[in-house]
């Protein structure tokens, strides 16, 4: 009997060891395929990335940090105001969320992000299912919505969008990207929305200030194993993120636009930058499927606005919201640095002769 139990135990141990070995081998081959795919589609040595007439430092200006008052580099782009992005309901909604305490939440409609009401989280959670359903029905009636209209409850995120902490890394990130020959606009945009309050790991496994996945980090030379994770190293992470944008996201985005017949654009166009950010977040393959579901014929902000309402298998709410969050964060940070157009208006000095 003892011998039989011993043999059973040995068999189970063998099964566990073999299963673990197979798991490790499978992960190894997945990583090899991932690397092979990127290198065969987008050679890292490719020099056809930026329009040679585009000076990547043209929007970098020296400003005083809004808290420490120390001089720092900052990327300031006026297109966001010229194109009226600051008036878009979706963008205004996310700005409100960025300033709302986590104890509160807003009822809103999915695509337009119209705010229907404000609710205290604890009070809402104390209601039973029937009361919650009745309250949502009352909102539909009040705002003349269809009975089947979806109503979302979005929590306040002021604890997450800590732009004081995030902006402490702007100068360093901007210059890391420039050193790698990459538009520093992307550095500032990523730092504002990916991990603005602290280093943290996403549910998908992305980590660091630039929220890189393990395979992407390794692809660009970072060490990620059980002993060390260089995604926590700001400069190394910035190099990997800028390389990802330069060698994969931008070329792939251009390739998608070419396949749609969209060619008349500049790489510093706001809509193009936002589309590249979508590729950074959701992956270029998912962006291609989303774009081909409505096949835009022109490159402009309408392309981005349509993406906000487009849903595919791997392009859903989080992906739709991504560029909305970028725009909202840009506007919030511009205001904190006193760079919003209304903040730049200088009152004329009164003419003393006219006052006499």
C-alpha positions as CSV (number, residue, x, y, z in Angstrom):
1,X,0.0,0.0,0.0
2,X,2.9,2.4,0.9
3,X,4.6,1.6,-2.4
4,X,1.4,2.3,-4.3
5,X,0.9,5.7,-2.6
6,X,4.6,6.5,-3.3
7,X,4.3,5.7,-7.0
8,X,1.1,7.8,-7.2
9,X,2.9,10.7,-5.5
10,X,5.9,10.4,-7.9
11,X,3.5,10.4,-10.9
12,X,1.8,13.6,-9.7
13,X,5.1,15.3,-9.1
14,X,6.2,14.2,-12.6
15,X,3.0,15.6,-14.1
16,X,3.5,18.9,-12.3
17,X,7.1,19.2,-13.4
18,X,6.3,18.4,-17.1
19,X,3.4,20.8,-17.1
20,X,5.5,23.7,-15.7
21,X,8.2,22.9,-18.2
22,X,5.7,23.0,-21.1
23,X,4.3,26.3,-19.8
24,X,7.8,27.9,-19.7
25,X,8.6,26.6,-23.2
26,X,5.3,27.9,-24.5
27,X,6.0,31.4,-23.1
28,X,9.5,31.3,-24.6
29,X,8.1,30.6,-28.1
30,X,5.4,33.2,-27.8
31,X,8.1,35.8,-27.0
32,X,10.2,34.6,-30.0
33,X,7.1,34.9,-32.3
34,X,6.3,38.4,-30.9
35,X,9.9,39.7,-31.5
36,X,10.1,38.1,-34.9
37,X,6.8,39.6,-36.0
38,X,7.9,43.1,-35.0
39,X,11.3,42.9,-36.5
40,X,10.1,41.5,-39.8
41,X,7.3,44.0,-40.2
42,X,9.1,47.1,-38.9
43,X,13.0,46.9,-39.1
44,X,14.4,48.8,-36.1
45,X,17.0,50.4,-38.4
46,X,14.4,52.0,-40.6
47,X,15.1,55.7,-41.0
48,X,11.9,56.6,-42.7
49,X,10.1,57.9,-39.7
50,X,9.7,61.6,-39.5
51,X,9.1,64.3,-42.1
52,X,12.6,65.9,-42.4
53,X,10.9,69.3,-42.3
54,X,9.4,68.6,-38.9
55,X,11.6,70.0,-36.1
56,X,10.8,67.9,-33.1
57,X,11.8,70.7,-30.7
58,X,9.6,73.3,-32.3
59,X,6.9,73.1,-29.6
60,X,9.2,72.8,-26.7
61,X,9.3,75.9,-24.5
62,X,10.9,76.7,-21.2
63,X,8.4,77.4,-18.4
64,X,8.3,77.7,-14.6
65,X,6.8,74.6,-12.9
66,X,3.4,75.6,-11.5
67,X,4.4,74.4,-8.0
68,X,8.2,74.4,-7.6
69,X,8.7,77.4,-10.0
70,X,11.8,75.7,-11.3
71,X,12.6,76.1,-15.0
72,X,11.6,73.1,-17.1
73,X,10.9,72.0,-20.7
74,X,7.3,71.8,-21.7
75,X,5.5,70.9,-24.9
76,X,2.9,73.4,-25.8
77,X,0.6,72.8,-28.8
78,X,-2.0,75.4,-29.9
79,X,-3.9,73.1,-32.3
80,X,-6.0,71.8,-29.4
81,X,-7.6,75.3,-29.1
82,X,-7.6,76.1,-32.8
83,X,-9.6,73.0,-33.5
84,X,-12.0,73.6,-30.7
85,X,-11.2,70.4,-28.8
86,X,-11.7,72.3,-25.5
87,X,-15.4,72.7,-26.4
88,X,-16.0,69.0,-27.1
89,X,-18.5,67.4,-24.5
90,X,-16.5,64.2,-24.3
91,X,-13.3,66.2,-23.4
92,X,-15.1,68.4,-21.0
93,X,-16.5,65.4,-19.3
94,X,-13.1,63.8,-18.7
95,X,-11.7,67.0,-17.4
96,X,-14.5,67.0,-14.8
97,X,-13.7,63.4,-13.9
98,X,-10.0,64.3,-13.5
99,X,-11.0,66.9,-10.9
100,X,-13.7,64.8,-9.2
101,X,-13.0,63.1,-5.8
102,X,-13.2,59.3,-5.8
103,X,-16.1,59.4,-3.4
104,X,-18.3,60.9,-6.1
105,X,-19.4,59.7,-9.5
106,X,-21.3,61.0,-12.6
107,X,-24.2,59.5,-14.4
108,X,-23.6,60.0,-18.1
109,X,-24.4,58.8,-21.6
110,X,-21.8,56.6,-23.3
111,X,-21.0,58.4,-26.6
112,X,-21.9,62.0,-25.9
113,X,-20.8,61.9,-22.3
114,X,-23.6,64.3,-21.3
115,X,-23.6,64.5,-17.5
116,X,-27.0,63.5,-16.2
117,X,-26.4,63.8,-12.4
118,X,-23.8,63.5,-9.7
119,X,-24.0,60.7,-7.1
120,X,-22.2,59.9,-3.9
121,X,-20.6,56.4,-4.2
122,X,-21.6,55.2,-0.7
123,X,-25.2,56.4,-1.1
124,X,-25.5,54.7,-4.5
125,X,-24.0,51.4,-3.3
126,X,-26.5,51.4,-0.4
127,X,-29.5,51.2,-2.8
128,X,-30.9,47.9,-3.8
129,X,-31.3,46.7,-7.4
130,X,-34.9,48.0,-7.7
131,X,-34.1,51.5,-6.5
132,X,-31.1,51.7,-8.8
133,X,-33.1,50.7,-11.8
134,X,-35.9,53.2,-10.9
135,X,-33.4,56.0,-10.5
136,X,-31.9,55.3,-14.0
137,X,-35.4,55.2,-15.4
138,X,-36.1,58.6,-13.9
139,X,-33.0,60.0,-15.6
140,X,-34.1,58.6,-18.9
141,X,-37.6,60.2,-18.5
142,X,-36.1,63.5,-17.4
143,X,-33.7,63.8,-20.3
144,X,-36.1,62.3,-22.8
145,X,-33.9,59.3,-23.5
146,X,-35.1,56.0,-25.0
147,X,-36.1,53.3,-22.6
148,X,-33.2,51.1,-23.7
149,X,-30.6,54.0,-23.5
150,X,-27.4,53.0,-21.6
151,X,-26.5,55.1,-18.7
152,X,-23.0,54.9,-17.2
153,X,-21.7,55.7,-13.7
154,X,-18.1,57.0,-13.9
155,X,-16.1,57.5,-10.7
156,X,-14.0,60.5,-9.9
157,X,-10.3,60.1,-10.7
158,X,-8.6,63.1,-9.1
159,X,-6.5,60.7,-7.0
160,X,-5.2,59.1,-10.2
161,X,-4.6,62.1,-12.4
162,X,-2.1,63.8,-10.1
163,X,-0.6,66.2,-12.6
164,X,1.7,67.7,-10.0
165,X,3.6,64.4,-9.7
166,X,3.4,63.6,-13.4
167,X,4.7,67.0,-14.4
168,X,7.8,66.5,-12.3
169,X,9.0,64.0,-15.0
170,X,8.0,66.1,-18.1
171,X,11.5,67.7,-18.5
172,X,13.3,64.4,-18.3
173,X,10.9,62.5,-20.5
174,X,10.8,65.3,-23.2
175,X,14.6,65.2,-23.4
176,X,14.8,61.4,-23.3
177,X,12.5,61.3,-26.4
178,X,14.4,64.0,-28.2
179,X,17.7,62.2,-27.6
180,X,16.1,59.2,-29.4
181,X,14.9,61.4,-32.2
182,X,11.2,61.1,-31.3
183,X,8.6,63.9,-31.1
184,X,8.5,64.8,-27.3
185,X,4.8,65.5,-27.5
186,X,4.3,61.8,-27.1
187,X,6.5,61.7,-23.9
188,X,4.4,64.4,-22.2
189,X,1.1,62.8,-23.4
190,X,2.0,59.4,-22.1
191,X,3.3,60.7,-18.7
192,X,0.0,62.5,-18.2
193,X,-2.4,59.6,-18.5
194,X,-0.6,56.3,-18.2
195,X,0.8,56.3,-14.7
196,X,0.6,60.0,-13.5
197,X,0.4,59.4,-9.8
198,X,2.8,56.5,-9.1
199,X,4.5,53.5,-10.6
200,X,1.9,50.8,-10.9
201,X,1.1,47.7,-12.8
202,X,-2.1,47.5,-15.0
203,X,-4.4,44.5,-15.1
204,X,-2.9,43.6,-18.4
205,X,0.6,43.6,-16.9
206,X,1.9,46.9,-18.2
207,X,4.3,48.6,-15.8
208,X,6.3,51.8,-15.3
209,X,5.9,55.5,-16.1
210,X,5.3,54.6,-19.8
211,X,3.2,51.4,-19.0
212,X,5.2,49.0,-21.1
213,X,4.3,45.3,-21.5
214,X,7.1,42.8,-20.7
215,X,7.6,41.7,-24.3
216,X,7.8,45.2,-25.6
217,X,10.3,46.2,-23.0
218,X,12.5,43.2,-23.8
219,X,12.2,43.9,-27.5
220,X,13.9,47.2,-26.9
221,X,16.6,45.8,-24.6
222,X,15.2,46.2,-21.2
223,X,15.8,43.5,-18.6
224,X,12.5,42.0,-17.2
225,X,12.8,38.9,-15.1
226,X,12.1,37.7,-11.6
227,X,15.2,39.5,-10.3
228,X,15.0,42.9,-12.1
229,X,12.4,45.0,-14.0
230,X,14.0,47.9,-15.8
231,X,10.5,49.2,-16.7
232,X,10.9,50.9,-13.3
233,X,14.0,52.8,-14.5
234,X,12.6,56.0,-16.0
235,X,15.3,56.7,-18.6
236,X,15.4,53.0,-19.8
237,X,11.7,52.9,-19.9
238,X,11.6,56.2,-21.9
239,X,14.0,54.8,-24.4
240,X,11.9,51.7,-24.9
241,X,8.6,53.8,-25.2
242,X,10.1,56.2,-27.7
243,X,11.6,53.4,-29.7
244,X,8.2,51.7,-29.8
245,X,6.7,54.9,-31.2
246,X,9.5,55.5,-33.6
247,X,10.0,52.0,-35.0
248,X,6.5,50.5,-34.7
249,X,3.6,52.9,-33.9
250,X,4.4,55.7,-36.4
251,X,5.4,53.5,-39.3
252,X,2.4,51.2,-38.8
253,X,0.0,54.1,-38.5
254,X,1.3,55.6,-41.7
255,X,0.9,52.2,-43.4
256,X,-2.8,52.0,-42.3
257,X,-3.4,55.5,-43.6
258,X,-1.7,54.7,-46.9
259,X,-4.0,51.7,-47.3
260,X,-7.0,54.0,-46.9
261,X,-5.6,56.4,-49.4
262,X,-5.0,59.1,-46.8
263,X,-1.7,60.8,-47.6
264,X,-2.0,64.6,-47.2
265,X,-1.0,65.1,-43.6
266,X,1.8,66.2,-41.4
267,X,3.3,64.2,-38.5
268,X,2.7,67.1,-36.1
269,X,-1.0,67.2,-36.9
270,X,-2.9,66.7,-33.7
271,X,-5.2,64.0,-35.2
272,X,-2.2,62.0,-36.4
273,X,-0.5,62.2,-33.0
274,X,-3.7,61.0,-31.4
275,X,-4.0,58.1,-33.8
276,X,-0.4,57.1,-33.0
277,X,-1.3,57.2,-29.3
278,X,-4.2,54.9,-30.0
279,X,-1.7,52.5,-31.7
280,X,0.5,52.8,-28.6
281,X,-2.4,51.8,-26.4
282,X,-4.5,49.3,-28.3
283,X,-2.0,48.0,-30.9
284,X,-1.9,49.0,-34.6
285,X,-3.7,45.9,-35.7
286,X,-6.8,46.8,-33.6
287,X,-6.6,50.4,-34.8
288,X,-6.6,49.1,-38.4
289,X,-9.7,47.0,-37.9
290,X,-11.5,49.9,-36.2
291,X,-10.6,52.3,-39.0
292,X,-11.6,49.9,-41.7
293,X,-15.0,49.4,-40.1
294,X,-15.9,53.0,-41.3
295,X,-13.1,53.6,-43.9
296,X,-12.4,57.3,-43.5
297,X,-11.3,59.1,-46.7
298,X,-9.7,62.2,-45.0
299,X,-7.2,62.6,-42.2
300,X,-8.6,65.1,-39.7
301,X,-10.1,65.4,-36.2
302,X,-13.4,63.9,-37.6
303,X,-11.5,60.6,-38.0
304,X,-10.7,60.7,-34.3
305,X,-14.2,61.7,-33.3
306,X,-15.6,58.8,-35.3
307,X,-13.2,56.4,-33.5
308,X,-14.8,57.5,-30.2
309,X,-18.0,56.0,-31.4
310,X,-16.5,52.9,-33.1
311,X,-16.5,49.5,-31.4
312,X,-14.9,46.3,-32.6
313,X,-13.9,43.1,-30.9
314,X,-10.7,44.5,-29.4
315,X,-11.5,48.3,-29.6
316,X,-14.1,49.1,-26.9
317,X,-14.7,51.6,-24.2
318,X,-11.1,51.9,-22.9
319,X,-9.7,52.3,-26.4
320,X,-12.5,54.8,-27.4
321,X,-11.7,56.9,-24.3
322,X,-7.9,57.0,-24.8
323,X,-7.5,60.0,-27.0
324,X,-10.3,61.8,-25.1
325,X,-8.2,61.4,-22.0
326,X,-5.1,62.7,-23.8
327,X,-7.0,65.9,-24.9
328,X,-8.5,66.4,-21.4
329,X,-5.1,66.0,-19.7
330,X,-3.4,68.4,-22.2
331,X,-6.0,71.1,-21.4
332,X,-5.7,70.5,-17.7
333,X,-2.0,70.7,-17.6
334,X,-1.9,73.7,-19.9
335,X,-4.1,75.5,-17.4
336,X,-2.0,74.5,-14.5
337,X,1.0,76.1,-16.3
338,X,-1.0,79.2,-17.1
339,X,-0.9,78.5,-20.9
340,X,-4.6,78.4,-21.8
341,X,-5.4,81.2,-24.3
342,X,-7.6,83.1,-21.8
343,X,-4.7,83.0,-19.3
344,X,-2.3,84.5,-21.8
345,X,-4.4,87.6,-22.4
346,X,-2.6,90.6,-20.9
347,X,-4.7,93.5,-19.7
348,X,-3.6,96.8,-21.4
349,X,-1.9,99.4,-19.3
350,X,-4.3,102.3,-18.7
351,X,-3.3,105.5,-20.4
352,X,-2.9,108.0,-17.6
353,X,-3.9,111.0,-19.8
354,X,-7.3,109.4,-20.4
355,X,-7.9,109.0,-16.7
356,X,-7.5,112.6,-15.9
